[in-house]
Amino acid sequence: MDMIDAFRYLGALAIVLALVGAAGLALRRYGLPGIAGNGRRLTIVDSLMLGRNQRAIILRCDGMEHILVTTREGATHLASAPAKPQAERAAA
């Protein structure tokens, strides 16, 4: 194997890696919801520190909002309510 073949192999490897990277970026940006993470069911709406080791968290999952209080020992569910639509939440 001479130097020209080595450069040809390295060039082909660089092209393949560039194509894989471009496909990954395209999938992340325009991809399928289940694969690229665009269809997340669970999101953190807001959180607030209550004390040194306590935090209140509002989670949204499947159209419901849940209020949790977390401590070092675990989490406690306080309440659940239907989630407000995006336009109504922005106006409030």
Contacts in CASP RR format, 6 or more apart in sequence:
PFRMAT RR
TARGET T0000
AUTHOR 0000-0000-0000
METHOD contacts of the structure
MODEL  1
MDMIDAFRYLGALAIVLALVGAAGLALRRYGLPGIAGNGRRLTIVDSLML
GRNQRAIILRCDGMEHILVTTREGATHLASAPAKPQAERAAA
27 35 0 8 1.000
27 36 0 8 1.000
28 36 0 8 1.000
29 36 0 8 1.000
31 38 0 8 1.000
32 38 0 8 1.000
33 39 0 8 1.000
41 61 0 8 1.000
41 62 0 8 1.000
42 59 0 8 1.000
42 60 0 8 1.000
42 61 0 8 1.000
43 59 0 8 1.000
43 60 0 8 1.000
43 61 0 8 1.000
44 57 0 8 1.000
44 58 0 8 1.000
44 59 0 8 1.000
44 60 0 8 1.000
45 58 0 8 1.000
45 59 0 8 1.000
45 60 0 8 1.000
45 65 0 8 1.000
46 57 0 8 1.000
46 58 0 8 1.000
47 55 0 8 1.000
47 56 0 8 1.000
47 57 0 8 1.000
47 58 0 8 1.000
48 55 0 8 1.000
48 56 0 8 1.000
49 55 0 8 1.000
50 56 0 8 1.000
50 69 0 8 1.000
53 71 0 8 1.000
53 72 0 8 1.000
54 69 0 8 1.000
54 70 0 8 1.000
54 71 0 8 1.000
55 69 0 8 1.000
55 70 0 8 1.000
56 67 0 8 1.000
56 68 0 8 1.000
56 69 0 8 1.000
57 67 0 8 1.000
57 68 0 8 1.000
57 69 0 8 1.000
57 70 0 8 1.000
58 65 0 8 1.000
58 66 0 8 1.000
58 67 0 8 1.000
58 68 0 8 1.000
59 65 0 8 1.000
59 66 0 8 1.000
59 68 0 8 1.000
60 66 0 8 1.000
60 83 0 8 1.000
63 82 0 8 1.000
63 83 0 8 1.000
64 80 0 8 1.000
64 81 0 8 1.000
64 82 0 8 1.000
64 83 0 8 1.000
65 80 0 8 1.000
65 81 0 8 1.000
65 82 0 8 1.000
65 83 0 8 1.000
65 84 0 8 1.000
66 77 0 8 1.000
66 79 0 8 1.000
66 80 0 8 1.000
67 77 0 8 1.000
67 78 0 8 1.000
67 79 0 8 1.000
67 80 0 8 1.000
68 75 0 8 1.000
68 76 0 8 1.000
68 77 0 8 1.000
68 78 0 8 1.000
69 75 0 8 1.000
69 76 0 8 1.000
69 78 0 8 1.000
70 76 0 8 1.000
84 92 0 8 1.000
END
